[in-house]
Amino acid sequence: MPVVRFTTRLAWNISTVRGAMSINNFHMDSGTTTPDTSNAALVADKIIALYKTDLDGLWGSVLAGSVEVIATNLADLKPRTAFYYAADTITPEASTLPGEVAAKVHYKAPRESGVHAQKFRGTLHLGPLYAGALNTGGHLSNATVDQITGAFDNFVTAVGTSAYDWVVGSEASAAWKRITTLHFSNECGTVGRRQFPETYAGNLDV
């Protein structure tokens, strides 16, 4: 059961932070199929469709407008070399929330005795988001949550037609299980990214 990590990157449009980007990892179990560029391309296309089409209208203007997917076979010896790469464009909106603001997608596999539940749980952080993604109370709007829910419904269905299963687990123990539950809420999270460098500060001696 070779597991392939599909690293997804959204570049930021910030000249002061070299290489700034938002990153998520999707782990896919190829089962009895040997991972190759052909079947990896099918999954990468579905990830790109998720970001480019189904989540369209949510991305903040701080993003540069590109999405990249990099596939790495976790069965390979370290240091691993990616065996597939794909890229496309997304369309950021004209506004943006602070770069830390993201929508969270929680996912998990069924629990089993003797194994900590956290081992088979994970979270994706979608962002930075555009200003209209929030309601007046500071939470994600219902429309935003509904769009994300529908987007991942489409994504799970699409992945189901490939040779891969979306899984969660531990690279260290090589234990993986198929994801069976996803949770979407209006709670905001913090997007995984490189931090901004300090450009202004104040000091106080007391």
N, C-alpha and C positions, 0 to 999 in steps of 0.2 A: 504494500500500500504506500507507494511513494507520495509524499506530500509536497506540493509546490506552493511557495510563498509568492503571492502576487502583490508586490509593493506598489501602491498608488500614490502619486505625488502631484500636488497642485502648486505651481510656482507662484511666488508673491511678486508683485510689481513694486519692489522697494529697492532702490539702487544702493541704499546705505547698508543693507544686510545681504552680503554675498551668499547665495545659495538658500535664502529663506524659502520655506515651503511647508505645506501641510501634508502629512503623511499618514496613510492607513495601510494595514496589512490584511489581506484576505488569504486564508490558508485553504487549499483545495486538495482533497485526497483523490488521486487518479485510480484507485482500486487496482484492478489487474492490468490497466492500460499503462504502457510506458510513456512518461511525459515527453513530448517533443514539441517542436515549433508549431506544428499543425493543430494539435489539440489545445495547446496553450493559447493559441491565437483566438480560438473560439471563446475561451473564458475571458481573455483580455478584452475582446470586443464587447462582451456583456458588461464588464466593469465600466468601460468607456461609455457605453450607452446609459448606464446608471447615472454617471456624473454629467454627461453631455445633454441627455434628453430628459430623463425622468426627474432629475433634480434641477433642471433648468429653471432659472428665475430666482434661485435662492442664493447664488454666489455673490459675495461682496466685491466692491470695486478695488479692493486691495490686491485681488488676485490678478495675475498676468494674463489669464485666459488660456492656459494650457493644462492638459492632463496627461500624465505618463503612467504606464504600467510596465513593471519589470518583473519577470518571472525567474525564480530561482528554485532549483530542485534541492530540497533539504536532505536528500539521500546522498548528495555529492559531498566530497571531502572539503573541509575548510582549508583555506579561504575559498568560498564558493564563487563561481562566475555565473552571472545571469545567462540564461540560454534563449531568452526571448524578450523583446522590447517593442512596445507600441506607444504611439502618441496621437493626440488629437486636440481639438480646441473646445473650450467651453466659453460661455458668454457671461461675464460678470455684469452685474447691475450697476447703476450709476451711483449707488450709495453703499455704505458699509458700516457694520457694527465694529466695535473695537476688535482687534485681531484675535483676542483670546476667546471670543464668544463662539460657541459651536453647538450644534445639535448632537445629542448622543443617541447612538443605536446600540442597545445592549442585546447580546445574544448568548445562548447557552445550550448545552447538551444535557440529556437526562442524567440525574445523579445516580451514583452507585455506592454501595456500602464500602467503607474503608478508604474512600477517596475524598479529599476535601473538595467541596462544591466549587470553590474558586478556580480549581484547575481546569474546569470545563466551562468557564465563562469568559466573555470578552466584551470589549466596547470599541465602537468606531466613533470618531469625532468628525463631524461634517462642518467645515467652515474654512475661512471666515464667511459669515453670512451677510446678506444685505440688510439695511435698516428696517425694511418692512417685514422681516421675519418675526419680529416681536409684537406682542399685544401691548396695550397701555399699562398692564400690570407688571411688565418686565419678563414675562414668560414667552416662550415660543407661541405664536398664534395657533389656533386650531387648524387653520388652513395649512400652515407649515407642517404641522404634525401629520395631517392627513396626506399631504403630498409625499412626505418621506415614507410613510407607511405604504402608500400605493407604489412608490418607486421600488421599495425592497420586495414587495409582493411580486412585481414584474421580474425583478432580478433573480429571486429564488426560483421562480418558474423557469426562467431562461437557463439558469445553471443546471436545472434538472434535466435539460435536454442534451447536456454535454456528457463527457466521460468522467466528470469530476463531481465530488460531493463537497459542499462547504463544511469545513470542520473547525473545531476548536480543541486545544489541548496544550501539550508541553513539548517543545522541541528537545529539551534536555532528556526527558524520559521516553521520547518518541511515542507518546500515548495520545491518540487523537480520537475524537468521536464526532459524528455528524450533528450539526446544529439543528435543533428541532423547534426552538422558541426564540422569537425576537420581540423586543419591547421598545416602544417608542413613547416618549412623554414630552411634555412642554418644558421640562427642566433643561436649563442651559448647562453646558460643560465648557471645558477649556481645550482648545484645539492644540494638537501636538505640533510644535514648530520650533525653530531656532529663535532665541530671544532677540529683541531689539537691543543694539548697543546703547549705552548711556550717551545722551547728547546734551542734557541739561540737568543740573542738580543744585541743591541748596545745602549749606552746612550751618550748624549751630553749635557753638561751644558753650557748655553750661558748667 
